[in-house]
Amino acid sequence: MVRWPGGNYVSSYKWEDGIGPLAERKRRPELAWGGEESNQFGTDELIAWCRLAKIEPYIILNMGTGTLEEALHWIEYCNGAGDTYYANLRRKNTGKDEPHNVRYWGLGNEVWGEWQVGQQTASAYTIKARQWAHAIHLLDPTIKLIGCGETGLNEWDGVVLEGLVDKVDGHSIHLYTGFGPRDRTQGEKEYGRAVYGPDAAEYSVEICRSLINKARFAKKVVKPIKIAFDEYGVWDETVGTPENGLEQFYNLADALAMAAWLNVFVRQADIVEIACIAQSVNVISPLITRSI
């Protein structure tokens, strides 16, 4: 599974800029990271890549600058099978009749964060997300919707789950571990902090499980609500900084930490349905590339 288009980036992403002939696509300022977006890789390119690589796409909706109407058009473009405008536009752009059939959709990313273009309070987000979820399921009732959580144990998570538990299929949480100096001379304390940091993730999962069950009980929701741990990873903020593009070369402690992360997900597999390492390449990632 790949979660796309982000991340902080999605909060100002205009999906229609990324379809149609490449030469006609609009170049936009990129507000999350301060760059420019060429839109040369968009929805159709994503789906083609996912199908070739046997990857399940997981698309996050823009709940920052985006509107419900734009979200519905995007879903119609991807999943519409009828004789409608956006379904036909997809057929025109791809040359294929079959829909993209994107099953997983996220209701925004880290909307609680002050770094987000569309930051909101938990209550405001919940009201908006309920409206979006209702409309989206009218358009395509087969979609799996993921609500926007925080770390799984914050006040935000409780408020959002109480308001959305009957409208979503999952609750998204994010956490990074491995903060601390790279210098081994700092001793075993910092080394252990990096390696055993994912223990905090297990605590988050357990608390989030309790919040989910509390909300389900209050609203008499029978279906299970899963956790989407859709941003996790090892990140030392003293190494991967905004100045170097959050690029961090992993060491043995980080490798051991990743093993600990995976063991957490194995143990919690009954509730954690989705886990996405962030990011895929270069940005706090085990894969580092260079242009040739």
N, C-alpha and C positions, 0 to 999 in steps of 0.2 A: 504494500500500500504506500502511496505517496500523497502527502497532504499539500495542496496547492491552491492558490498562489502564495500562501503564507498564512500566518506570520504578520508582522507589523505592516508589511507591504500591502496587504489586502484592504486595509482601511481606507485607501483612496484609489483602489483599482477599478478601472472602467472596462468591464469585460468585452464590450463591443469594439473597443480599440484593438483587440487582439484576434479578430476574425477577418476573413476576406483576403483579397490579394495583398501580399507582403508590401508591395510598393505603395499601397494606399493607406497603410496603417499609420495612425497618428503617434508621434513621439511626444511623451508627456514628462513634466517634472515628477520626480519620485520623492514624495514627501517623507516617507519613513526613514530613508537612509541618505537623503540629500543628493541623489544622483539623477539620472535620466532613464526612462524606460522606453525602449525602442518598439515594444510590442511585436517583435518578430517571432516570439514564441507565445502562442495563445491557446485557447481551449482546444481547437482541432489538433494542433501539434501535440498537446499534452495527451489527448486520447489516443492518437496514433502511436505515440511512444509507449504509453501504458499497455496497449494491446500487443505491441511487438515484444515488450519485455515481460508480459504476463503480470502486470501490476494493476492493483485496484486503485482507481482514482478516488480521492477524497477532497472535494472542493469546498473551500471556505467562502461564505458570502460576505460581501462588503456591507457591514453595518455601521460604517463610519460616514463616508460621504455618499454611500449608495442608498437607493430607495427600494421599497418593497416591489414596486413595479419592475425595476431593473432586475431584481432577484428572480421574479417570476418569469421574466423574458429569458433569463439565462437558463433556468431549469427547462422551460419549453424548448429552447434551442438544443439542449443536450438530450432531453428525454421525450420530446413530443413525437408522437407517431401519427398524428392526424394531418389534415390538410389545412394547417394553420401557418401564420406568417413566419414565425421563428423556426418552426420545424422545416418549412420549405427553404428558409435561408440556409439552414444547416445542410440540407440536401444539395443546394446550389454550391456551397463552399467546399463540400467534401466529395461530391459526385457519388454519394452512396445514400441509399434509402433508409437503412437501419439506423435507429437512434444510437446515441453514445451510451445510454443506459447507466448514468452515474447514480449509484445507489446511496452513497454517503455524502451528506452536506452538513457543513458547520455554520452555526448562527453567530458569525463574527469571531474575532480573535482578540483575546486579552482586552476586552472593552473596558475593564476596570483600570487599566494602566494609564498614567499621566502622559506617557510617551505616544499614546494612540491619537490619531487624527480625530476619531469620534468617541473619545472617552465619555462614559456615562456612569451614573450611580447604579447600584444593583437593582433598585426598584424601577428606575426608568428603563434600564435594559430589559428587565423581565416583562414589563408591559409591552414594549416594542417587540420582543422576541415571541411572545404569545400570539400577537397579531400576525407576525410573519409565519409562524408555524401553522397557524390555522389556515391561512391562505395557501401556503405551499402544499399542505395535505389535500386541499381541494383540487389543486392542479395535478398532483401526483401522490396518491396515498401510499405508494410503495416505497417512498424515500425514507431513509434512516436519518433522522435529524439529531445533531449533537449540539447541546447547549453550551454556552461559554462559562466555564468555571475559572477559579483562580488556582490555588494550590491544593484544594480539596479539604482544607481545614479552616478556611477563613470565613468571616461573616458573609462575604460576597457569595460563597458557595451555598451557605444555608438559605439565604434570601432567594437566590436564583432557583435552587432546587424546589423550594416550597412553592414557587410560582410557576415553574415549568415542568414539574415531574410528570404531569399528565399529557404533555405536549411533545416530549422528546423521547429519544431512544437511548441517549447517552449524555454524559456530562464530561466536558473537557477539563483536564487539569494539566498544569505545567510546573516543572521543577528542574533545576540544574544543580549539580553537586561538584565538589572538587575545588572549592575556593581555598586559597592559601598559597604560600610561596612555593616556587618550583625548586628552591634550593634545599637539597637533602640535609644540609648542615643544620637546618632548623629542627631536625630530630624526628623521632618516631611519632610525636603528637600530630604534627602537620601531615606526615605521610599517612598515618592512620585515618586522619580526618578526610583525606582525599579518597582512600581506598574504601572506607566504610561509610562514606557520605550517603550512598543510596539507602541506608537504613532509614533516613528521614523520609524517603519516598514511600517506604512501606507503611510508615506511620500515617502519612497523608492518605494513602489508599484506605487504611482501616477507618480513619475518621470520616472520610468521604463515603465509605460504605454505610456508616451509621447515619450520616445525614440523608443519604438516598433512602434508606429504609424508613427513617422518621418521616420524610416527605411523602413516600408512598403510602404509609399507614394513614397519615392525616387525610390524604385525598382518595384513599381506597383504590390505589392503582395496583392492579394485579400483575401486569407485565413487568418483567425485570428491566431495570435501568442500569446500563453498563457504564464503566469509566473508560473514557478515551484519554489515555496519557499521551497526548499527541504533540508534546514537546518535552523531551527529556535528554539528558546528556551530561557530559563532563565539561565544566567550564571554569577556568581560573581567570577571574576578571582582571588580575594584574598582568596577565599574559595576552589573552584575547581581548583587545581594547578597540574602541571605535577608531582610534588612530591607525591601527593596522588591519582594519576590516574584520575584527574578531577572529583573526587567524591564530590558531594555537596548535603547536606540534605536540602530540600526545607522547607521554612517557609510560614506563611500566606501571606506575601507580594509577594512571588513567586507564590503562588496559585492565588492570585488576578491578577498578571501579566499574567499568563497563560489564565485566563478568558479574559483579554484585547486582547491578541494575537488572540484568537479564534473569538472575535468580529470583529477584523480587517479582518480576512479571510472571515467572513460572508458578511461584507460590500463590500469586493472586489472580491466576488465570480465570477463575470463575467469575470475577467481577471486572477485571481489566480486559476488555475485548480488543482495544486498539492501543498500540504503543508505537510512536513515531520518533525516531532519533532526530534531533535538530542540531545543526542543519545537515543537508546531504553532502555538500562539497564546500571546502575552504573555510566556511564560517563555523567556528567551533565544531569542526568535523574531523573524523579520522582520515578523510580523503582530502589530500592537498594537491592541487593541479597548478600548472603554469601554461601560459600561451606559448606556442612555438612559432 
